[in-house]
Amino acid sequence: MPVQTLGRRKSYTPYSCMKIITSNTPGSEDSHGCPFKHWDPDTIAPRFRKYGVPQVAINEILGLVRDHHYQIACARYFEATHNVPSETVSINHPNEYFQKSREFYNNGKKMPSSGSYSRASFSQQQVKKEVTEEVTDNDKDVMKMMVDMEG
């Protein structure tokens, strides 16, 4: 996974799903965490209905959440929202979820990761323009869900 720099320009490797699930429970002012682990199931179901997830899939996801199978619940959510056959997706990192979603909505075309742009070859405006042009309507749906998760 790419290493990002923020603030003091110190490199941080983003946490994997397992690290997010087993540590760093978000506080009331935080906007991180695994929605399958850190959200109340009564909160998940209405949101997923709002996103058009079939009730059968919601029931399966909630069962997995109750049994503490958060990563499998995430994979089932991905399959339900991307019309992918059941038990064909494995998600181990939030960035992997996003990347697989982008590839799905771009007909399997691999998308460049943000780490593929170097400062020497691209200005910040060029990168922003290129990334903005690559965003599809479905990417916007995924980003909306991520923003909703924060709220």
DORO-15696 format. One record per residue (C-alpha): x, y, z negated; residue in one letter. Coordinates in Angstrom, 2 decimals, decimal comma. Example, Ala and Ser with C-alpha at 12.3 -4.5 7.8 and 13.67 -1.06 7.14 Angstrom:
2
x_y_z_r
12,30_-4,50_-7,80_A .
13,67_-1,06_-7,14_S .
//
This chain:
151
x_y_z_r
0,00_0,00_0,00_M .
1,23_3,52_0,67_P .
2,74_5,56_-2,09_V .
1,15_8,98_-2,56_Q .
2,65_12,11_-4,08_T .
0,68_14,72_-5,99_L .
1,31_17,35_-8,61_G .
4,97_17,05_-9,50_R .
5,59_15,14_-6,25_R .
6,25_11,97_-8,22_K .
5,48_8,79_-6,32_S .
2,68_6,65_-7,71_Y .
1,56_3,33_-6,30_T .
-2,26_3,16_-6,29_P .
-3,74_0,58_-8,67_Y .
-5,03_-2,73_-7,34_S .
-8,54_-3,93_-8,12_C .
-7,23_-6,26_-10,81_M .
-5,34_-3,43_-12,52_K .
-8,41_-1,18_-12,36_I .
-10,65_-3,94_-13,72_I .
-8,36_-4,96_-16,58_T .
-7,30_-1,52_-17,78_S .
-7,97_2,19_-17,68_N .
-11,66_2,24_-18,59_T .
-12,82_5,66_-17,39_P .
-13,91_8,22_-19,95_G .
-16,88_10,54_-19,61_S .
-14,82_13,16_-17,78_E .
-13,08_10,68_-15,45_D .
-14,02_9,78_-11,90_S .
-12,21_6,50_-11,35_H .
-12,79_2,86_-11,99_G .
-14,59_-0,09_-10,48_C .
-18,33_0,54_-10,09_P .
-19,01_-3,18_-10,47_F .
-17,19_-3,28_-13,82_K .
-17,77_0,20_-15,20_H .
-21,33_0,96_-14,10_W .
-24,39_-0,35_-15,88_D .
-26,22_-2,90_-13,67_P .
-29,36_-0,77_-14,06_D .
-27,44_2,01_-12,30_T .
-26,09_-0,18_-9,51_I .
-29,39_-1,62_-8,24_A .
-31,18_1,70_-7,46_P .
-28,10_3,12_-5,74_R .
-27,66_0,03_-3,61_F .
-31,35_0,11_-2,65_R .
-30,85_3,75_-1,65_K .
-27,93_2,65_0,56_Y .
-30,14_0,05_2,27_G .
-28,65_-3,08_0,69_V .
-31,15_-5,96_0,94_P .
-32,71_-7,03_-2,39_Q .
-31,39_-10,59_-1,98_V .
-27,82_-9,21_-1,77_A .
-28,43_-6,89_-4,73_I .
-29,59_-9,84_-6,82_N .
-26,50_-11,85_-5,87_E .
-24,19_-8,90_-6,59_I .
-25,83_-8,28_-9,99_L .
-25,44_-11,98_-10,85_G .
-21,74_-11,81_-10,02_L .
-21,39_-8,64_-12,12_V .
-23,11_-10,31_-15,08_R .
-20,66_-13,24_-14,73_D .
-17,72_-10,77_-14,65_H .
-16,79_-11,56_-11,01_H .
-16,30_-7,91_-10,06_Y .
-14,06_-8,41_-7,01_Q .
-16,40_-11,02_-5,55_I .
-19,33_-8,64_-6,17_A .
-17,41_-5,96_-4,26_C .
-16,78_-8,36_-1,38_A .
-20,50_-9,30_-1,28_R .
-21,38_-5,60_-1,22_Y .
-19,01_-5,12_1,71_F .
-20,54_-8,09_3,55_E .
-24,09_-6,83_2,93_A .
-23,35_-3,30_4,10_T .
-21,30_-4,36_7,13_H .
-23,45_-7,32_8,26_N .
-20,51_-9,69_7,90_V .
-21,11_-13,41_7,20_P .
-21,14_-14,28_3,51_S .
-17,89_-15,34_1,86_E .
-15,69_-14,09_4,70_T .
-14,22_-11,01_3,00_V .
-11,71_-10,69_0,19_S .
-10,99_-7,28_-1,35_I .
-7,92_-6,81_-3,57_N .
-7,45_-3,05_-3,43_H .
-9,76_-0,02_-3,03_P .
-7,66_1,15_-0,07_N .
-8,12_-2,28_1,54_E .
-11,92_-1,88_1,27_Y .
-11,73_1,47_3,00_F .
-9,32_0,21_5,69_Q .
-11,46_-2,89_6,45_K .
-14,53_-0,69_6,69_S .
-12,85_1,66_9,14_R .
-11,64_-1,24_11,25_E .
-15,13_-2,78_11,25_F .
-16,76_0,42_12,45_Y .
-14,03_0,96_15,03_N .
-14,59_-2,47_16,62_N .
-11,64_-4,13_14,94_G .
-9,18_-1,44_16,05_K .
-6,45_-1,04_13,44_K .
-6,36_2,48_12,11_M .
-3,14_4,20_11,12_P .
-2,59_4,53_7,40_S .
-1,88_7,95_5,97_S .
1,66_6,74_5,30_G .
2,32_6,48_9,04_S .
2,58_10,25_9,44_Y .
5,92_11,83_8,71_S .
6,36_15,46_7,75_R .
9,02_15,85_10,39_A .
6,81_14,82_13,31_S .
3,44_16,30_12,30_F .
2,41_19,57_10,76_S .
-0,23_19,45_8,04_Q .
-2,79_20,97_10,44_Q .
-2,05_18,36_13,14_Q .
-2,51_15,50_10,66_V .
-5,74_17,01_9,31_K .
-7,09_17,41_12,86_K .
-6,12_13,86_13,82_E .
-7,58_12,32_10,66_V .
-10,78_14,36_11,02_T .
-11,23_13,21_14,62_E .
-10,88_9,55_13,54_E .
-13,64_9,75_10,94_V .
-16,84_8,08_12,16_T .
-20,37_8,46_10,79_D .
-19,93_5,13_9,01_N .
-16,71_6,38_7,41_D .
-18,73_9,31_6,13_K .
-21,20_6,84_4,56_D .
-18,33_5,04_2,81_V .
-16,87_8,34_1,62_M .
-20,34_9,43_0,39_K .
-20,62_6,23_-1,62_M .
-17,19_6,84_-3,13_M .
-18,21_10,41_-4,06_V .
-21,49_9,12_-5,50_D .
-19,52_6,66_-7,60_M .
-17,60_9,57_-9,09_E .
-20,80_11,39_-10,04_G .
//
